[in-house]
Amino acid sequence: MTRTTVDVRATLSYTGTIVKLLSASMSVPLVVALIYGEDALTFAVSMTIAVAVGAGMERLDDEPDLGPRDALAVVSLAWLMAAVVGAIPYVIAGYGTPSALGHPVNALFESMSGFTTTGATATAEISFERHSHAVLMWRQLTQWLGGMGIIVLMVAILPQLAVNGAELMKSEAPGPGLQKLTPRIAETARALWLIYAGFTAALIAILFGLGLTPLAPSMDLYNAIAHGFSTLPTGGFSPQAESIAAFSPVVQWVFVPFMVIAGVNFALFWYVLRDDPREMFGNTEFRMYLGLVTGFAAVLAVGLFYGGAPETGIGGVTEGVTESALRHGAFQIASLLNSTGFATANFAEWDTQTKFFLLFVMFVGGSAGSTGGGIKVIRWLILLKVLYRELYTTANPDVVRPVRLGGEVVDEDVIRGILVFTLLYFLVFALSAVFIELDTTRVGEGLTGTQAFAASLATIGNIGPGLGPLGPFGSYEFLPNATKLLMIGLMWIGRLEIVPVLALFVAGVDER
């Protein structure tokens, strides 16, 4: 008989294994700390605590056996524990200093934002004077670890997780459906991570190479690695307070194609490597995604050219304005469409029409199987086809018309799942926006309705920057703790696409 409850011990044991292994990633900022002579003790202590917590949880069950509900619980709990463990270095490094990240709520916010690749920050001061190179590198690394998925990474390197790998990856996978690229799920996980790592390495090499020329004087090796860690996962964190605006136009152009790549289903690149590019270029979602990127970028560039960003001087008849409008238009669409959150200008200061257009773009999201957030292109595509079918069958009640995508009939269970997800997404988003506006008004930090709307969307969509004081060069530090805790929850359920987390609340619990 199939067990219908969650096995708490097995769930905690599996989660402990993940936490213990995740602690090894702190060796990267530890090396950075040793190189720069900063904060080595912070990461040594953090690693010790993380290993102890993980090992303690792991010992709760020597031979854990996961059922379907246990897999949901492991995925949800693993992401939550990753954020908790990831917050430890911020708290230790900020202890006894004026750093906002030393506050536990801010530290958890920053860590959850990193692992979920949201890119919203809880500190108003991002600088090497306030934070060490090691802490800022950890901030970048959390995004890279969360980009392709913590569970996908663990299935790729832990044999004991590969047994239940399909269920775990299905619960974590962004977008409907999980493509099994190879006969073994662990091989599929490794293939996805190798492609992801390959693109990351390519971007780092290009950025560092530019930094050796007069074209990018500010791009040193540290910045190249840091931004490589945050671009492919569509993270948006930067060790520079001005994000990508801190670098030259040439560097800004380099980021655009890599942000677009990050929004593509990574399984399609696997087919290209296997000499089957038809799978990519024949993919309906891929073609729609490229069409949206191109179309939205053109619209925004035209708007900027004709004065859509008067405060930044992008609009108007000045030398180089055409290149500037094209660059900012292409960059911001590539960044916001798939939830990267980088910025080359403070779009929170652009005119009202342009800001509302960007909010509309934020709702779209990347492709299924990409590192992008949001609702996802494939869901919008299927929703539009379902809408057309309903209109058609209303006019022709005797006709049976299945929904087709790429020549294949879409299963009705998949359609129902998409409808449920979309309804939940808008419901949680709307209720959260109301709470954010009321809570910030309560403490005298009131956001306007539009700013609260954007803040809710920026966190549940894992986008990062919002509008007003929460814009790309602002921060979430001034918000009340209740609002920040809500946003931590929004980032968490947004990255796991709501259903796996909420499903736990309707599952029974077995405390054997």
N, C-alpha and C positions, 0 to 999 in steps of 0.2 A: 504494500500500500504506500502511496506517495505521501511523504511527510509534508504537512501544510504549515508548519511553524518554523521559526528561525532558531537554529541551534546556536545559542549564545557563545558557548565555549569554542566551538569550531570556528565561528566567525571571528572571535577575538584572536584566536590562535593564528589564523591566516593573516589577519591584519597586523599582528605582531611581527610576523615574518617580513611583511612589506615594510613596516616602519624600521625594523633593524637594518634591512638592506639599504633603505633610503638614507639612513644616517651616514652611509659611506660617501654619499655625494658631498657631504660637508668637508671632505678632504680637499676639494677644489678651492673653496675660499680659505681653507687653512694654509694651503700652499701660497695663495696670494698674500695672506697675512704675513707669512714668513719672508716673502720677497720684499714687501714694503715695510716690514718691521712694525706691523700694526695688528692688534686684536687676535693674536694667535691663541691666547688663553680662552678667548670667547668661544672659538670654534672647537677647541680641544674639549672644553667642558660641555658644550652643546652636543658633540658627538657622543660623549660618555653617557649623558642623560638619555639621548635618543636610543642608544644601544640597550641601555638598561630597561627602558620602557618597552621596547620591542621584544626583548628576550623574556621579560616577565609575562607579557601577553601571550607569547608563543608557547610558553610552558603550560598554558591552561588546558591544552588538548594535544596529546602526543601524536594521534592519528586522526586529524580532522577530516570529515567527509562532508562535502558541500552539496546541498540540494539547490534547486533553482532560487528559492527565496534567500538562502544563505549567500548566494552569489550577489544578489542585490544588496544585501546587508554589508558584505565585504567591500564592494565597490564604494558604497556611500560612506562607510566608516573609514576606509583607507584614505579617501580624499580629505575627510575631516581631520583625521589624525596627522596626515601630511602637513596640513596647515598649522595644526597645534605644534608639532615638532619644529616646523619651519620658523615659527615665531620665537623660539627659544633664543637664537642668536641676537635677535633684535632687542629682546628684553634684557639680556645680559650686557650687550654692548651699550644700551641706553641707561643702564643703572647708574644713578648718581650724576648723570649729565642732563643738559636741557633738551636732549633729543626727544621728539614726540614719539619716536618708535619705541622708547623705553616703556611706555604705557601698555599694559597687556592687551587692551582692546585695539589700540592702534597697531600693535605688533601682529595680532591675529588678523586684523584687516589687511595689512600689507602682505602677510604670508598667504592668506587665502586669495588675495588679488593676484599674487605671483603664480601660485600653482594652478589657478583656474585661467590664467593668461588674460586676466581682465585689464590690468595695467592702471587701475585707479590707485592713487597713493594717499596715505594718511599722514604724510609729512609735507609741510610747505617748503622745507629747505632741503633740496637735493644738491649737495656739494661735497667735495672731498675735504673741505674744512670742517663740516659738521659730521660727516659719516666716513668711515675708513674705506679704502679700496676693497677690502675683504667683504665688508657688510654689503656694499653696493654690488659686488660681484655675486654674492649669495642671492641678492634680490633678483639679479638677472637670471641666474641659474635655475631658480624655482620655476620661472616661466618655461624654460627649455624642457625641464623634467615633466611639466604638466602638459606641454603642447601636444605631443603625440599620444600622451596618456600614461599615467603611472602604472595602471594595470597592464597595459600593452607591454610596457618595459619589463615589468616583473614576470609576465608570462614568457617573454623572450629569453630571460636569463635564469629563471628558477624552474628546474624540472618538476618540482612538486606542484607548482601552480599550473603547469601545462595540462594536467589531468582534467582540471575544470576550466581550462583556458577559454574555451568557446563561450561558456556561460558568462564568465567574467568580462570578456571583451565585448560581448553583446550588450551587457548592461552599461558599459562605459562608452561604447562607440558613439561618436557624434553623428547624428542623422540616422534615418531609418535604414536598417539592413546592414549586415556585416559581410564583406566579401572575403571568402576564404581563398587566398591566392595560391596556397600550396596544400598538399595532402595533410600536413601537420600544422596545427594552430600555432605552435611555438615558432615554426619556420615562417609563417605569415607575419607574426609579431616582429620577428627579427628583420624580415624584408622591409616592413614599413619603417622601422627605426633606422635601418641602414640608409634608406632613401632620404629620410628626414635629416640624418646626420650628414649625409653627403651634400645636401643643399646648404646646410648650415656652414660646413667647412668651405664650400665654394664662396659664400658671401663673405666670410671672415677673410679669406685670401684676397678677394677683390678689394675689400675695404682697406686692408693693411697695405696692399700694393699701391692703392691711390694715396695712402698716407705717406708713402715714400717719395711722392712727387709734389710739385707746387700746387696741384689741383685740390689737395685735401690736407692742408697743414695741421688741422686739429685732430686728424684721425690716426691715433697711435695704435699700437697692438692691443692695449687694454680696451680702448673704445671699440675696436674692430671685433674682439671676442665678445664684449658685453652686448653689442647690438646684434651680433650673430645669434646670441642666445635668446634675444627677444623678438626677432623678426619672423623667423620660420614658425614659431609657436603662436604668432599673432598676439604677442604679449603687450608690447607698448611701453614697458618700463625703459628708462634711459638714465644713465648716471649723470646726464647733463640736464640742468633745470629747464633749458629751452628745447628739450627733445631734439628732433632732427634739424630744427632751425639753427642749432649751434654749428652746423656744418655747411660746407659750400654747396651750391646748386648741383655740381657734378655728383657729389655724394648723395644728395637727395634723389636724383634721378636713378641712381644705382638701386636704391631701396624699392622703387616702384615695381619692377618685374618680380622681385623676390616676395613682396607682399601679395602680389597676384598669384604666384605659385603656391603660397601658403594657403590660399583659399580654394585650391583644386583638390579633388579627391586623390589622395596619395596612391591609391591602388592603381590609378590610371598610369602613373609614372612607371609602375612595375611592368605593366603591359608594354610600354614603350621600350624599356630595357630588354624585354623579351622579344623585340623586333616585331611587335604587333601594334603599331601606332593607330590602326583603325579603331581600336577599342577606345582610345582617347578622343579622336576627332569625330568619331561617330556617336559619342556619348551626348545625349540630349541635354543633360544638366550642364556639362562642360561648355557646350555651345551657348546655352542661355547665360551662364555665368560670365563668359567672355563678352557676350553682347551687352550685358548689364554694366560691366566695368567700363567698356568703351563708350556706351551711350551716356551713362551718368557722368563720366569724366568730361565728355564733350559739353554737356549741358552746364556743368559747374564752371568749366573754363570760360565759356561764353559769358556766364553771369559775372565771373570775376573780372573779365576784360572790360565789361561795361559798368564797373563800379560796385560790384557786389561786396567788396571788402575795402571800403574807403578808408577805414582806420589804419589799415596796414599798407596802404599805398599800392596795392596790387592793381586796382582799377585806374582808369584815366589814361590819357595819351602821354606816355613817357617812354623813354628809351628802354627797350627790353621788356615792355609790358606784355607782349604776346608770349614770349618764353615764360615769363613769370606766371601768367594766368594758366598756361598749359601745364606747367610744372606743379603749381599748387592744386590745380584741378585734378590732375592725374594722381598726385600723391594722396590727397585727402580721400578721394573715392577708393583707391586701392587700400587705404588704411582703415576707413570706416565701414566699407561694405562687408568686409570679413572680420571686423572687430579687432584690428591690430591696435589702433589708438595712438599711433605716432602722429606728430604734427610738424608742419613746417611754418605754420602761422597760427595765431590765436583765433581760431574760427568762432570762438565765443563772442568776438567783437564784430563779426561780419553782420551784414544787414539782415533784417527779419526773414525775408523770403529765402535767402541763402541758408540760414540756420535751419529753417523748417525743411528745406530740401535735404539737408544733411541728416536730420532726424528721420526722414522717410527712408533714406539710404541705410541707416543703422538697423532698420527692421528686417532687411533682406537676409544678411548673413552669408557665410561661405557655402561651399559645397558639402554634401554628406561625405564623411571620410577625410575631411580636411582638418586643419587645426583651427579653423575659423569658428566663431560663435554665431549667435543669432538663430533665427528660425530655420534657415538653410534654403538654398535655391530650389532643391528638389521638392521640398514641401510646398513652396509657393507654386511651383509648376503643376504639381498634382492637384492642389486646391483649385487652381484656375480651371483645370480640366474637369474636376468634379462640379464646379459651378456651371460650366458650359453644359455638362451632361444633364444637370438638373433642369436647366432652362430648356434644353432640347427635348427631354422626356416629358416635360410639362406640356409642351406644344404637341408632342407625338406620344401620347400615353401608352400606345400599343408596342412601342419600340423598346427592345432591350439593348442598351448601349454600354458596354464595359469601358472602363477608363484604360487607355493604352499609353505606355511610355516607351519610346524607342522600339515600337513594334510589338512589345510584350504587354499582356494584360496585367494590370496592377491588381493584386489580391485585395478583396474587400476588407480583410482584416487589417491590411496595411493602411488603407484609406481611413478606416475607423481610428486607428492609432494616430494618424496624422491630425485628424479632426480633434481628437481628445487632447493631444499635445498642444495644438494651436489655441484651443479654448482655454486650457490651463495657463498657457503662457500669457495670454492677454488678461486673464482674470487676476493672476498673481501680480503681474506688472501694474495693472490699474489700481488694485487695492494698496500696493506698496507705494505708489506715487501719492495717493491720498494720505497715507500714514506719514510719509516723509515731509509733506507740506505742513501737516498739523504739528508734528513733533518739532520741526525746526522753528515754527512760529511760536510754539510754547516756550522755547528758551531764548527767544529774541533774535534768532538767526534765520528768520523766515526766508525761504526760497519762494520765488514766484511759481505759479502753477506750471508754467513751461519748464522752469528749471527743475522742479520736482519730477515732472514727467520725464525729462531727459536723464535725471539721476537714476530713476528706477530702471529705465531702459538700458543705461550704460552699465549697470551692475548685473541685471538678470541676463542681458545679452553678452556679458563679458567683453564689453567694448572699452570701458575705462573712462575717458573724458566725457563730461557733460557740457552744460552751458553755464554762463555766469561765472561765479567764483569756483565752480567745479570744472571749468574749461581745461583745455590741454596744458596750460601753464599754471593752473591752479591746483588745489588739493582738497581732500575730504576731511582734513584735520579738524576744522572748526565745527563740524557737525556733532550733535549730541550723541552720546554713547548708544542710546537706544536705536537711533537711526543707523549708526555704523554696524551694530549687531544685526539689524535687519538686512543691511546690505551684504554682510558676510554670508548670511543665509541665502540671499539672492544669487550671489556669485557661485556658491556651492551648488544649489539646485540648477542654476543656469548652465553650468559646465556639464552636469550629468543629465541635462535635459529633463528635469523636473520629475518625470514618472518614476525612475528607480528610487528616488528619495521618498516621494510621497507614498509609493507602494508599501514601504516599510510600516507605515502607520495603519495599514489595513491587514498586516500580517500578524499572525499569532506568534508568541514567543515561548520557546521551550527552554526552561531553565534547568534541565536535567544536569 
